């Protein structure tokens, strides 16, 4: 069964064709600068495809150039926000598309682009089944005491203000892989999953289900990230508003100018690590702040799951930065965690244990594969 996986951004479209039965990637690519003019503001001469429909023509041409006339069975879309309605992948129709669109205020940078991708597919291949796989769905198992904010109830009932969590597709996939590595049934797996990329979140897993997660109403809450601040005192925002900052100024600062970029002047973890190793004090402090924040969450989530059976690192930084993994685990001696320096420094694309035999909690590195998870979920929905 061939599934086209689409991850549609506002000005980009990432795609992958997978043979779900064989577990193989047949082709993949990225279309960028959709509708972008010179200067990047959408004005002037068009640099890339005019819209997502035109981008899809490029995808179609590339797929046929690579694979010939093989027939696609379905399309799976990564949709960032499913709100409270969507707890599992769903077959898309017009009503579902409109429901996703109504969630745009909760994810203004992501859901509108997801809808553009869905509508472009519907226009080009109207009879091809499409499935929406939601980043938030895995976290629908959060108990109310974990998703509630301590604010007046009308903010939840009138505006949907609550904690939703993100990166759920990755967290669920890695949970299953980690349980398999430890030879545990998924419903017996209690652990902490750290998805660390330019966007980063950590999730508490109890009996295979998400019971707490660091991202909240938006993907801004929680850990220190590449350009996002993560947790901070909300009164800072009130203070900035009173001295003249606009909501747009604050949003830009928190989402695009903070995190590692704000602390070290660079949002790339590799560059920050290199600068720290070369003696850059700001880079070293950025790593200290970032690793300390994550270690605090891990400690708290160890309690939330009733004692973690594993700590799992995944995604770009989690899989590849042995230096940052060491910085984090060095702060977790109270949990009896002991990293094996040799195993930690080895590079591999396979799931592996990087802690010593004496470590009270095994530490794992498990590569994520969100596209595979989306393809498998799509196949399950359409009956492949």
C-alpha positions in Angstrom: 0.0 0.0 0.0 1.5 3.3 -1.1 0.8 6.4 1.1 1.7 10.0 0.3 2.6 11.8 3.6 2.1 15.5 3.5 3.5 18.0 6.0 2.2 21.4 4.7 3.6 24.6 6.0 2.6 28.2 5.1 5.3 28.5 2.5 6.6 24.9 2.2 5.4 21.4 1.5 7.3 18.4 2.7 6.3 15.0 1.2 7.2 11.4 1.3 5.8 8.3 -0.4 6.0 5.2 1.7 5.2 1.5 1.1 3.5 0.8 4.3 3.7 -3.0 4.0 7.4 -3.1 3.2 8.2 -0.2 5.6 10.1 1.6 2.9 10.5 5.2 1.8 10.2 5.3 -2.0 10.8 9.0 -2.6 10.7 12.2 -0.6 11.2 15.9 -1.1 10.6 19.5 0.0 8.9 22.3 -2.0 9.8 25.7 -0.6 9.0 29.4 -1.2 5.4 28.7 -2.0 3.8 32.1 -2.9 6.9 34.0 -1.7 8.0 37.1 -3.5 11.4 38.8 -3.3 12.1 39.8 0.2 10.1 36.9 1.6 7.0 38.9 2.3 4.8 37.6 -0.5 5.2 40.7 -2.7 7.1 41.2 -5.9 8.2 38.5 -8.3 7.1 35.0 -7.3 10.2 32.8 -6.5 8.5 29.5 -6.0 5.1 27.9 -6.7 2.3 30.4 -6.7 0.2 28.4 -4.2 -0.1 25.0 -2.7 -2.0 23.7 -5.7 0.9 24.6 -7.9 3.3 23.1 -5.4 1.3 19.9 -5.6 1.9 19.8 -9.4 5.6 19.8 -8.7 5.2 17.0 -6.1 3.1 14.9 -8.7 5.8 15.4 -11.3 8.6 14.5 -9.0 6.8 11.3 -7.8 6.1 10.2 -11.3 9.7 10.9 -12.4 10.9 8.7 -9.5 8.2 6.0 -9.4 6.4 6.1 -12.8 2.7 5.4 -12.8 2.4 3.6 -9.4 -1.0 4.3 -7.8 -1.3 6.0 -4.5 -3.8 4.5 -2.1 -4.2 7.4 0.3 -2.7 10.7 1.6 -1.8 11.2 5.2 -1.6 14.8 6.5 0.2 15.9 9.6 -2.2 18.4 11.3 -0.8 20.2 14.2 -3.9 21.0 16.3 -6.9 18.8 16.7 -8.4 20.6 19.7 -10.7 18.6 22.0 -12.6 17.0 19.2 -10.0 14.8 17.5 -8.5 12.1 19.6 -7.4 9.8 16.8 -6.7 10.0 13.0 -9.8 10.6 10.9 -10.8 10.2 7.3 -11.1 13.7 5.8 -14.3 15.0 4.2 -15.6 18.6 3.8 -17.0 18.7 7.3 -13.7 17.5 8.8 -11.8 20.1 6.8 -14.0 22.9 8.1 -13.6 21.6 11.6 -9.8 21.7 11.3 -10.2 25.2 9.9 -12.2 26.3 12.9 -9.2 25.4 15.1 -7.0 28.0 13.2 -7.1 30.4 16.1 -5.4 27.8 18.3 -2.6 27.2 15.9 -2.4 30.2 13.5 1.0 29.3 12.2 0.2 25.7 11.4 -3.5 24.7 10.9 -4.2 27.2 8.0 -1.3 25.7 6.1 -2.5 22.2 6.9 -5.9 23.1 5.4 -4.3 24.5 2.3 -2.6 21.2 1.8 -5.8 19.2 2.3 -7.7 21.4 -0.2 -4.9 21.2 -2.8 -5.1 17.4 -2.7 -8.9 17.4 -2.9 -8.8 19.6 -6.0 -6.2 17.5 -7.8 -7.2 14.0 -6.7 -10.8 14.3 -5.5 -11.3 10.6 -5.2 -8.1 9.9 -3.2 -8.8 9.1 0.5 -7.2 11.6 2.8 -6.5 11.1 6.5 -5.7 13.7 9.2 -3.2 12.7 11.9 -3.1 15.2 14.7 -0.1 16.2 16.8 -2.4 16.8 19.8 -4.3 13.5 19.7 -1.9 11.4 21.8 -2.2 13.9 24.6 -6.0 13.6 24.9 -5.4 11.1 27.7 -4.1 13.8 30.0 -6.1 13.9 33.2 -7.9 17.1 33.9 -5.6 18.0 36.8 -2.7 18.1 34.2 -4.5 20.0 31.4 -6.3 22.6 33.5 -4.8 26.1 34.0 -5.6 27.8 37.3 -7.6 30.6 35.7 -11.3 31.4 35.6 -13.4 28.6 34.1 -14.9 30.9 31.5 -11.5 31.0 29.7 -11.8 27.3 29.1 -15.5 27.1 28.4 -15.6 30.2 26.1 -12.2 30.1 24.5 -10.8 26.6 24.9 -7.9 27.8 26.9 -6.3 24.6 28.4 -3.2 22.6 27.9 -3.2 20.5 24.7 0.4 19.3 24.1 2.1 18.7 20.8 4.6 16.4 19.1 2.1 13.7 19.9 2.8 11.6 16.8 6.5 11.4 17.7 5.9 10.7 21.4 3.5 7.9 20.6 5.8 6.3 18.0 8.8 6.5 20.3 6.8 5.1 23.2 6.1 2.0 21.2 9.7 1.6 20.1 11.1 2.2 23.6 8.7 -0.4 25.1 9.8 -2.9 22.4 13.5 -2.2 23.1 12.9 -3.0 26.8 10.8 -6.0 25.9 7.8 -4.6 27.6 4.1 -4.5 26.5 3.2 -0.9 25.7 0.6 -0.8 28.4 3.3 -1.7 31.0 5.6 1.1 29.8 6.2 4.0 32.3 8.7 6.5 31.1 9.8 10.0 30.1 10.2 10.9 26.5 12.3 13.9 25.5 11.6 15.1 22.0 14.4 17.6 21.4 14.7 19.5 18.2 14.4 23.2 17.3 11.0 22.8 18.9 11.2 20.6 22.1 8.8 18.9 24.5 9.0 16.2 27.1 6.1 13.8 27.9 5.3 11.7 30.9 4.1 8.2 29.8 2.2 6.0 32.2 1.0 2.6 31.0 1.7 3.6 27.5 -0.4 6.8 27.7 0.4 10.5 27.9 -0.4 11.8 31.4 1.5 15.1 31.2 3.5 17.1 28.7 5.5 20.3 28.7 3.9 22.1 25.8 0.5 23.6 26.6 -2.1 25.8 24.9 0.5 26.5 22.2 4.0 25.0 21.4 5.6 27.9 23.3 5.2 26.5 26.8 7.7 24.3 28.5 11.4 23.7 27.6 13.9 26.2 26.3 13.9 25.7 22.5 15.8 27.0 19.5 14.0 30.3 19.3 11.2 29.9 21.8 11.5 30.9 25.5 9.5 28.1 27.1 8.2 28.8 30.6 8.4 32.3 32.0 6.5 34.5 34.4 3.4 35.8 32.6 3.7 39.1 34.4 6.6 39.8 32.2 4.2 40.1 29.3 2.0 42.4 31.2 5.0 44.6 32.0 6.1 44.7 28.4 2.6 45.6 27.3 2.5 48.5 29.7 5.8 50.0 28.4 4.6 49.9 24.9 5.2 46.5 23.4 2.4 45.3 21.0 1.1 41.7 21.1 2.9 41.2 17.8 6.2 42.4 19.3 5.8 40.0 22.3 4.8 37.1 20.1 7.8 37.6 17.8 10.2 37.9 20.7 8.9 34.8 22.5 8.6 32.6 19.5 11.4 33.8 17.2 14.0 35.6 19.2 14.3 33.7 22.5 15.5 30.3 23.6 19.0 29.4 22.5 19.0 32.3 20.1 18.2 34.8 22.8 20.7 33.4 25.2 23.6 32.5 22.9 22.8 34.4 19.7 22.3 31.1 17.7 19.4 28.7 17.7 21.5 25.7 16.3 22.5 23.4 19.1 25.6 22.2 17.3 26.9 25.7 17.0 26.1 26.5 20.6 27.9 23.4 21.8 30.9 24.2 19.7 31.0 27.8 21.0 30.8 26.5 24.6 33.6 24.1 24.1 35.7 27.0 22.7 35.1 29.0 25.8 32.1 31.1 25.0 30.5 32.0 28.3 27.1 32.9 26.9 27.0 29.6 25.0 27.9 27.7 28.2 25.2 29.5 30.2 22.6 28.8 27.4 23.4 25.1 27.7 23.2 25.3 31.5 19.8 27.0 31.4 18.4 24.6 28.8 19.7 21.4 30.4 18.5 22.5 33.9 15.0 23.2 32.6 14.8 19.8 31.0 16.2 18.0 34.0 13.6 19.7 36.2 10.8 18.4 34.0 12.3 14.9 33.9 12.4 14.8 37.7 8.8 15.9 37.9 7.6 13.5 35.3 9.5 10.6 37.1 7.0 11.3 39.9 4.0 11.7 37.6 4.5 8.2 36.1 5.0 6.6 39.5 8.7 5.8 38.8 10.0 5.9 35.2 11.3 2.6 33.7 13.2 4.6 31.1 14.3 8.0 30.0 14.2 8.3 26.2 15.9 10.9 24.0 14.6 11.5 20.5 14.5 14.0 17.6 17.4 15.9 16.1 19.1 17.1 19.3 18.0 14.1 21.4 19.3 11.6 18.8 22.5 13.4 17.8 23.9 15.6 20.6 25.8 13.4 23.0 27.1 16.5 24.7 23.6 17.8 25.5 22.4 14.3 26.7 25.4 14.2 29.1 24.6 17.7 30.4 21.1 16.7 31.2 21.8 13.3 32.7 24.6 14.8 34.9 21.8 16.7 36.7 19.9 13.5 37.4 22.2 11.8 39.8 19.5 11.9 42.5 17.5 9.5 40.3 20.4 7.1 40.1 20.9 7.7 36.4 24.3 6.8 35.1 25.3 7.4 31.5 27.9 5.2 29.8 30.2 7.7 28.2 31.3 5.4 25.4 27.8 4.3 24.5 26.6 7.8 24.6 29.2 9.1 22.2 28.5 6.4 19.6 26.5 7.4 16.6 23.8 5.1 15.3 20.4 5.2 13.6 19.2 2.3 15.6 17.4 2.4 19.0 19.9 1.8 21.8 20.6 1.9 25.5 23.3 4.4 26.5 23.3 4.0 30.3 25.4 1.7 32.4 24.2 -1.6 33.7 24.2 0.0 37.2 21.9 2.9 36.2 18.7 2.8 38.2 16.8 4.0 35.1 17.8 2.9 31.6 18.6 5.8 29.3 17.6 5.2 25.7 18.1 6.9 22.3 15.2 6.1 20.0 15.1 7.7 16.5 11.7 9.2 15.8 9.9 8.7 12.4 6.8 10.8 12.3 6.3 10.2 8.6 6.2 6.4 9.2 3.7 6.9 12.0 1.5 9.0 9.8 1.7 6.6 7.0 0.8 3.6 9.2 -2.1 5.5 10.8 -3.4 6.5 7.4 -3.3 2.9 6.2 -5.1 1.8 9.3 -7.9 4.3 8.7 -8.5 3.5 5.1 -8.2 -0.3 5.6 -4.8 -1.0 4.0 
